[in-house]
Amino acid sequence: MPENFSLSNQFKIVIFFKIYKDYMFSANTYLNRRSALAADLANNGIILLTGNTELPMNYKGNTFRFRQDSNFLYFTGIDLPLLYVTIDTGTGETTLFGDNISVEDAVWTGTLPKLEEWAARSGISKVKPLKSLPAEIGNGKKIHYLPPYPANRKIFLSELFNRPIAKIENEYSTDLIRALVKQRSIKTNEEIVQIEETMNNVTSVYHIEAMKMALPGEYEYKIAGHIEGTMLKHNCTPAFNIICSVHGEILHNNNYSNQLIKNQLLLIDSGAENNMHYATDITRTTPVGGKFNQQQKEIYELVLAANQQSIASIKPGTTYKDIHLQAARILAEGLLHLNLMKGNADDIVAQGAHALFFPHGLGHMMGLDVHDMEDLGENFVGYDETISRSTVFGTAYLRMGRALREGFVLTVEPGLYFIPVLIEKWKSENKFSQYINYKNVEKYINFGGIRIEDNVCVTQNGCKLLGRAIPKTVKEIESLF
Amino acid sequence: MPENFSLSNQFKIVIFFKIYKDYMFSANTYLNRRSALAADLANNGIILLTGNTELPMNYKGNTFRFRQDSNFLYFTGIDLPLLYVTIDTGTGETTLFGDNISVEDAVWTGTLPKLEEWAARSGISKVKPLKSLPAEIGNGKKIHYLPPYPANRKIFLSELFNRPIAKIENEYSTDLIRALVKQRSIKTNEEIVQIEETMNNVTSVYHIEAMKMALPGEYEYKIAGHIEGTMLKHNCTPAFNIICSVHGEILHNNNYSNQLIKNQLLLIDSGAENNMHYATDITRTTPVGGKFNQQQKEIYELVLAANQQSIASIKPGTTYKDIHLQAARILAEGLLHLNLMKGNADDIVAQGAHALFFPHGLGHMMGLDVHDMEDLGENFVGYDETISRSTVFGTAYLRMGRALREGFVLTVEPGLYFIPVLIEKWKSENKFSQYINYKNVEKYINFGGIRIEDNVCVTQNGCKLLGRAIPKTVKEIESLF
């Protein structure tokens, strides 16, 4: 890796030769999105959208792969670091703030399209140098900005507004958040196309290949490496750190050091984002060696039923909380049938006893982010004035609770897990002992976990599975081997 | 990707199931390193080493792959986020500050080894909760800390010391930097083993495979994807963003969208870091289709000669600046012979006219960072009181100039490039027209660039190539096809 100008690190970016017109929607798309946003704020000041920068890995010049801010992408489509946009909510006028690179920098980065060209592709007519941003911000009008998640953006805004970081973190605009969630929640056809293409060309391909790799003696990291390598070979990147583990009961497990043993279950939860940054998010659970044993099959069929019946129930007007609770009841009834629980499924779910086995939510919105718009605050995205977050363990972790609308894109991901540390804790507290057969549960202590996740789009009368179907019945999975 | 506790994001880390004893040196190694460091600071206060945290990609919970701070790794070996270490330079006592996870968090992360276990592996006897760090820092003693590169560390230190960020950025300890550079510059045998293993098992493997992929019609991103996928399949990660481009003349090009065309040159500059985080950094340049044309062969042989003669000249006591200048002279003489330059090679190099074609330095130190210790400041690492950085364009970008010592690990990476934007600029300014045959140079305007990079360790009498040889002569490369 050769020497470089220290001053040009900021431009050592990933997209110089991108045929960038292919990686953006039409200018009208962005123009319309910004107009709707400005109209929603009803002539009340200036909207400031902040692009991302490259972040250092182990020193300033060695950066992680650049990832643009999703809100900036949604309203401009411009996939470059160190850019800022203001939108005047009165006139609707948008200005792009940033600096073109010098000839000296071009030695290191190649000749780049000028910011004026990017702006034109995005329907933005005004481009100003970065140094004129403070004057624009300081004109006395109200400034709407979003909650900053990267630390360097907190420092940037703190300097721009001359306010302490602690204040900056809290003075974001909830009006802007609401207007933004309103738009981004409804996916247009051109957005759906992006997700489906990635699903068909990439996600379904590596998921099937990875399932076939679930053989005794294989290592998790080889399978995870195959998945990520396949994404990259298709010009995609991981939408989140891949979960590929024989310990599926550890819900956020990004370690891959285990060697696969016959009779284990391999849980793979993985999604790609394409060069437009639309995400996919699919989970499959495969028995190592390709054959479910009786215990695995019984639990698997419960999760599959919850997955399928949830998908069948999705339609505009229904709340996702109700579908989540329905899935919880399906799982609870199955666990009653297997003598792992006792009592009545309705009571179990109302009390949250099922959450020992299903401690997470049924799903979340998906789009430019795998957990779409999570930077804006989960309650703004998944809840509204008519439905608020539960306080019951398990159900409380449902990100998406509100009534569904046509154009929502959702994950549907029920699961059943046997989490030793949680079972141990609850048992020691005698928690829900009226509902849980701890003696029988302990026979499953090394079971692991099963999750089955698909992505759907809410349609006029129901929902549509995004992308081609990936094997998910016991029969379909076993016949891969 | 399922729901999670928002409060536990900080523990959604990558190493839960790592058989961590395999990923650390012995406790004595870390004990000895810390003792030497404390002794160097000569009973003058407290050293504070700050570990890294996970950094958000597009929202707080969706993080980049965790990368520990290299200084923290060097002195503790502990590859976990949110940890801090103090070393008392008087007593030599080390304290690890951090918090163990709760049972609630373990639901999401699995049971982790306790910090006390990690500390023991690292030879640290004292572990304290994070909340007691401010008291330790506020005891009136001088605190030595390193220049902070992640923005969240700037905020952390600003709050810890109750000093503005602008002050925090400048009040780091140059004594600590010097003591640290002194130790980290000399690689021990156990460090060399790490680099050589990665070179033999991973880097040489994917480089040869990638060279063979240089066929007309192939896409850069497929080759880059194959490289990164291969690293991951070997439990390694990229030490830096892969350069894989038919535009090798763009020195820092991390874009991969071009389709390969016969007669182009594919430049691949790529290194893996293993699970101990030791880096490799190798460049090869391959003709698309496997056969160099005459023009390519002539330039290639010049770069190869510079690479080979530089390696032959490396020995303790020689300055790397002298070897850089020797490489520049070899290249200049070759360009004179090809009628691309005119005049005298010594004058050309003294004036810096060769830098039109070789605008970067011959190489840099390599270790836990691909540009080793770059976070500490290049001048502290590559220069000393006897040799300072040149101000001549090209030579000024040499990171490593000082006298070599046994145990230094270096990259040797001469190159020749035809950079249209730079040629155009210099020509329009009539720059160095006494040395440069612009008319002939323009015949090479679409040539691209060639770099040949190896990694060596300085030995008692010379140097040793690290890892097995990767094809680099014209004949060796052509016979891959």
HADDOCK unambig.tbl for C-alpha pairs under 7 A between the chains (distance, minus, plus):
assign (segid A and resid 1 and name CA) (segid B and resid 269 and name CA) 6.21 0.50 0.50
assign (segid A and resid 1 and name CA) (segid B and resid 281 and name CA) 6.46 0.50 0.50
assign (segid A and resid 2 and name CA) (segid B and resid 360 and name CA) 6.46 0.50 0.50
assign (segid A and resid 2 and name CA) (segid B and resid 361 and name CA) 6.91 0.50 0.50
assign (segid A and resid 2 and name CA) (segid B and resid 363 and name CA) 6.83 0.50 0.50
assign (segid A and resid 3 and name CA) (segid B and resid 360 and name CA) 5.29 0.50 0.50
assign (segid A and resid 3 and name CA) (segid B and resid 361 and name CA) 5.71 0.50 0.50
assign (segid A and resid 3 and name CA) (segid B and resid 397 and name CA) 5.85 0.50 0.50
assign (segid A and resid 3 and name CA) (segid B and resid 398 and name CA) 6.58 0.50 0.50
assign (segid A and resid 3 and name CA) (segid B and resid 399 and name CA) 6.73 0.50 0.50
assign (segid A and resid 4 and name CA) (segid B and resid 360 and name CA) 6.81 0.50 0.50
assign (segid A and resid 4 and name CA) (segid B and resid 397 and name CA) 6.36 0.50 0.50
assign (segid A and resid 5 and name CA) (segid B and resid 397 and name CA) 6.90 0.50 0.50
assign (segid A and resid 12 and name CA) (segid B and resid 252 and name CA) 6.26 0.50 0.50
assign (segid A and resid 13 and name CA) (segid B and resid 254 and name CA) 6.63 0.50 0.50
assign (segid A and resid 14 and name CA) (segid B and resid 254 and name CA) 4.83 0.50 0.50
assign (segid A and resid 14 and name CA) (segid B and resid 255 and name CA) 4.94 0.50 0.50
assign (segid A and resid 15 and name CA) (segid B and resid 255 and name CA) 5.43 0.50 0.50
assign (segid A and resid 16 and name CA) (segid B and resid 255 and name CA) 6.29 0.50 0.50
assign (segid A and resid 17 and name CA) (segid B and resid 255 and name CA) 6.24 0.50 0.50
assign (segid A and resid 17 and name CA) (segid B and resid 257 and name CA) 6.60 0.50 0.50
assign (segid A and resid 18 and name CA) (segid B and resid 257 and name CA) 6.00 0.50 0.50
assign (segid A and resid 56 and name CA) (segid B and resid 150 and name CA) 6.30 0.50 0.50
assign (segid A and resid 57 and name CA) (segid B and resid 67 and name CA) 6.38 0.50 0.50
assign (segid A and resid 58 and name CA) (segid B and resid 69 and name CA) 5.90 0.50 0.50
assign (segid A and resid 58 and name CA) (segid B and resid 70 and name CA) 6.68 0.50 0.50
assign (segid A and resid 59 and name CA) (segid B and resid 149 and name CA) 6.09 0.50 0.50
assign (segid A and resid 59 and name CA) (segid B and resid 374 and name CA) 6.23 0.50 0.50
assign (segid A and resid 59 and name CA) (segid B and resid 375 and name CA) 4.77 0.50 0.50
assign (segid A and resid 60 and name CA) (segid B and resid 149 and name CA) 5.90 0.50 0.50
assign (segid A and resid 60 and name CA) (segid B and resid 375 and name CA) 6.75 0.50 0.50
assign (segid A and resid 62 and name CA) (segid B and resid 240 and name CA) 6.21 0.50 0.50
assign (segid A and resid 67 and name CA) (segid B and resid 57 and name CA) 6.38 0.50 0.50
assign (segid A and resid 69 and name CA) (segid B and resid 58 and name CA) 5.91 0.50 0.50
assign (segid A and resid 70 and name CA) (segid B and resid 58 and name CA) 6.69 0.50 0.50
assign (segid A and resid 103 and name CA) (segid B and resid 421 and name CA) 6.93 0.50 0.50
assign (segid A and resid 106 and name CA) (segid B and resid 421 and name CA) 7.00 0.50 0.50
assign (segid A and resid 107 and name CA) (segid B and resid 250 and name CA) 6.35 0.50 0.50
assign (segid A and resid 107 and name CA) (segid B and resid 419 and name CA) 6.70 0.50 0.50
assign (segid A and resid 107 and name CA) (segid B and resid 421 and name CA) 6.65 0.50 0.50
assign (segid A and resid 107 and name CA) (segid B and resid 422 and name CA) 6.27 0.50 0.50
assign (segid A and resid 108 and name CA) (segid B and resid 250 and name CA) 5.35 0.50 0.50
assign (segid A and resid 108 and name CA) (segid B and resid 251 and name CA) 4.87 0.50 0.50
assign (segid A and resid 108 and name CA) (segid B and resid 252 and name CA) 5.34 0.50 0.50
assign (segid A and resid 109 and name CA) (segid B and resid 250 and name CA) 5.70 0.50 0.50
assign (segid A and resid 109 and name CA) (segid B and resid 251 and name CA) 6.79 0.50 0.50
assign (segid A and resid 109 and name CA) (segid B and resid 252 and name CA) 5.80 0.50 0.50
assign (segid A and resid 109 and name CA) (segid B and resid 253 and name CA) 6.11 0.50 0.50
assign (segid A and resid 110 and name CA) (segid B and resid 250 and name CA) 5.38 0.50 0.50
assign (segid A and resid 149 and name CA) (segid B and resid 56 and name CA) 7.00 0.50 0.50
assign (segid A and resid 149 and name CA) (segid B and resid 59 and name CA) 6.09 0.50 0.50
assign (segid A and resid 149 and name CA) (segid B and resid 60 and name CA) 5.89 0.50 0.50
assign (segid A and resid 150 and name CA) (segid B and resid 56 and name CA) 6.29 0.50 0.50
assign (segid A and resid 151 and name CA) (segid B and resid 151 and name CA) 5.37 0.50 0.50
assign (segid A and resid 151 and name CA) (segid B and resid 152 and name CA) 5.02 0.50 0.50
assign (segid A and resid 152 and name CA) (segid B and resid 151 and name CA) 5.03 0.50 0.50
assign (segid A and resid 221 and name CA) (segid B and resid 232 and name CA) 6.78 0.50 0.50
assign (segid A and resid 221 and name CA) (segid B and resid 233 and name CA) 5.70 0.50 0.50
assign (segid A and resid 221 and name CA) (segid B and resid 235 and name CA) 6.10 0.50 0.50
assign (segid A and resid 222 and name CA) (segid B and resid 233 and name CA) 4.15 0.50 0.50
assign (segid A and resid 222 and name CA) (segid B and resid 234 and name CA) 6.89 0.50 0.50
assign (segid A and resid 225 and name CA) (segid B and resid 229 and name CA) 5.12 0.50 0.50
assign (segid A and resid 225 and name CA) (segid B and resid 230 and name CA) 6.94 0.50 0.50
assign (segid A and resid 225 and name CA) (segid B and resid 232 and name CA) 4.48 0.50 0.50
assign (segid A and resid 225 and name CA) (segid B and resid 233 and name CA) 4.46 0.50 0.50
assign (segid A and resid 226 and name CA) (segid B and resid 229 and name CA) 5.92 0.50 0.50
assign (segid A and resid 226 and name CA) (segid B and resid 233 and name CA) 6.59 0.50 0.50
assign (segid A and resid 228 and name CA) (segid B and resid 229 and name CA) 6.13 0.50 0.50
assign (segid A and resid 229 and name CA) (segid B and resid 225 and name CA) 5.11 0.50 0.50
assign (segid A and resid 229 and name CA) (segid B and resid 226 and name CA) 5.91 0.50 0.50
assign (segid A and resid 229 and name CA) (segid B and resid 228 and name CA) 6.14 0.50 0.50
assign (segid A and resid 229 and name CA) (segid B and resid 229 and name CA) 3.69 0.50 0.50
assign (segid A and resid 230 and name CA) (segid B and resid 225 and name CA) 6.91 0.50 0.50
assign (segid A and resid 232 and name CA) (segid B and resid 221 and name CA) 6.77 0.50 0.50
assign (segid A and resid 232 and name CA) (segid B and resid 225 and name CA) 4.47 0.50 0.50
assign (segid A and resid 233 and name CA) (segid B and resid 221 and name CA) 5.70 0.50 0.50
assign (segid A and resid 233 and name CA) (segid B and resid 222 and name CA) 4.15 0.50 0.50
assign (segid A and resid 233 and name CA) (segid B and resid 225 and name CA) 4.45 0.50 0.50
assign (segid A and resid 233 and name CA) (segid B and resid 226 and name CA) 6.59 0.50 0.50
assign (segid A and resid 234 and name CA) (segid B and resid 222 and name CA) 6.89 0.50 0.50
assign (segid A and resid 235 and name CA) (segid B and resid 221 and name CA) 6.08 0.50 0.50
assign (segid A and resid 240 and name CA) (segid B and resid 62 and name CA) 6.22 0.50 0.50
assign (segid A and resid 250 and name CA) (segid B and resid 107 and name CA) 6.38 0.50 0.50
assign (segid A and resid 250 and name CA) (segid B and resid 108 and name CA) 5.37 0.50 0.50
assign (segid A and resid 250 and name CA) (segid B and resid 109 and name CA) 5.70 0.50 0.50
assign (segid A and resid 250 and name CA) (segid B and resid 110 and name CA) 5.37 0.50 0.50
assign (segid A and resid 251 and name CA) (segid B and resid 108 and name CA) 4.87 0.50 0.50
assign (segid A and resid 251 and name CA) (segid B and resid 109 and name CA) 6.78 0.50 0.50
assign (segid A and resid 252 and name CA) (segid B and resid 12 and name CA) 6.23 0.50 0.50
assign (segid A and resid 252 and name CA) (segid B and resid 108 and name CA) 5.33 0.50 0.50
assign (segid A and resid 252 and name CA) (segid B and resid 109 and name CA) 5.77 0.50 0.50
assign (segid A and resid 253 and name CA) (segid B and resid 109 and name CA) 6.08 0.50 0.50
assign (segid A and resid 254 and name CA) (segid B and resid 13 and name CA) 6.63 0.50 0.50
assign (segid A and resid 254 and name CA) (segid B and resid 14 and name CA) 4.85 0.50 0.50
assign (segid A and resid 255 and name CA) (segid B and resid 14 and name CA) 4.95 0.50 0.50
assign (segid A and resid 255 and name CA) (segid B and resid 15 and name CA) 5.40 0.50 0.50
assign (segid A and resid 255 and name CA) (segid B and resid 16 and name CA) 6.26 0.50 0.50
assign (segid A and resid 255 and name CA) (segid B and resid 17 and name CA) 6.25 0.50 0.50
assign (segid A and resid 257 and name CA) (segid B and resid 17 and name CA) 6.57 0.50 0.50
assign (segid A and resid 257 and name CA) (segid B and resid 18 and name CA) 5.96 0.50 0.50
assign (segid A and resid 269 and name CA) (segid B and resid 1 and name CA) 6.20 0.50 0.50
assign (segid A and resid 281 and name CA) (segid B and resid 1 and name CA) 6.44 0.50 0.50
assign (segid A and resid 360 and name CA) (segid B and resid 2 and name CA) 6.49 0.50 0.50
assign (segid A and resid 360 and name CA) (segid B and resid 3 and name CA) 5.32 0.50 0.50
assign (segid A and resid 360 and name CA) (segid B and resid 4 and name CA) 6.84 0.50 0.50
assign (segid A and resid 361 and name CA) (segid B and resid 2 and name CA) 6.95 0.50 0.50
assign (segid A and resid 361 and name CA) (segid B and resid 3 and name CA) 5.75 0.50 0.50
assign (segid A and resid 363 and name CA) (segid B and resid 2 and name CA) 6.84 0.50 0.50
assign (segid A and resid 374 and name CA) (segid B and resid 59 and name CA) 6.22 0.50 0.50
assign (segid A and resid 375 and name CA) (segid B and resid 59 and name CA) 4.77 0.50 0.50
assign (segid A and resid 375 and name CA) (segid B and resid 60 and name CA) 6.74 0.50 0.50
assign (segid A and resid 397 and name CA) (segid B and resid 3 and name CA) 5.88 0.50 0.50
assign (segid A and resid 397 and name CA) (segid B and resid 4 and name CA) 6.39 0.50 0.50
assign (segid A and resid 397 and name CA) (segid B and resid 5 and name CA) 6.90 0.50 0.50
assign (segid A and resid 398 and name CA) (segid B and resid 3 and name CA) 6.61 0.50 0.50
assign (segid A and resid 399 and name CA) (segid B and resid 3 and name CA) 6.74 0.50 0.50
assign (segid A and resid 419 and name CA) (segid B and resid 107 and name CA) 6.72 0.50 0.50
assign (segid A and resid 421 and name CA) (segid B and resid 103 and name CA) 6.93 0.50 0.50
assign (segid A and resid 421 and name CA) (segid B and resid 107 and name CA) 6.65 0.50 0.50
assign (segid A and resid 422 and name CA) (segid B and resid 107 and name CA) 6.28 0.50 0.50
